[in-house]
């Protein structure tokens, strides 16, 4: 069994028959992917960063590339198994930095892109590894990932400066910790308890002493890495905006 809590879920020594076949998972995720991508192209203008939204091919390509990179980063750190047992945290909580590419995508191309990158990351991961949580873990990962990229990218979309990025990251840190703590306490962990008939009781003490400290460390590391490469992100945005302006000038015949 895997318990996602905002970080990389690790295996627990629990088995259960009747798991969903991987083939069924793959076909279901393919349909979900198509619906999400094409509906976002039609109805996602509010959340888009304003860079060439009319080009659906470019938009899908960007989401696909960043989603694949994010999934690849996840797989790499999944093998490394960077747990924090040395500070007393459980070994099923392990660090990964797959949220960094999603945050970069949301800064460069808007909140919608970052949101879809998080969704595509989970879909790709599930296509390769399947699910043994009845999609509970996958849905939780999507919620936590979206909660990580949305606040920062929305703030940054309104103020594309270093200060705007920093303010957005601080807001993301606070909101993500609240979301992961509340969702784990009221939804995710109780669902696991019922699904696997676990003889445990969910308490706020467990959330505050295990889940919240882990997510705090993970989020701070994710944001520091993003800040370290902020200049490159900013240059990417400037080049994209410059290209868009040139294209507009050429189309208008000026």
Secondary structure, 3 states (H helix, E strand, C coil): CECCCCCEECECCCCCCCCCCHHHHHHHHHHHHHHHHHHHHHHCHHHECCCCCCCHHHHHHHHHHHHHHHHHHHHHHHHHCEECHHHCCCCCEEECCCHHHHHHHHHHHEHHHHHHHHHHHHHHHHHHHCCCCCCHHHHHHHHHHHHHHHHHHHHHHHCCCHHHHHHHHHHHHHHHHHHHHHHHHHHHHHHHHHHHCCCCCCCHHHHHHHHHHHHHHHHHHHHHHHHHCHHHHHHHHHHHHHHHHHHHHHHHCC
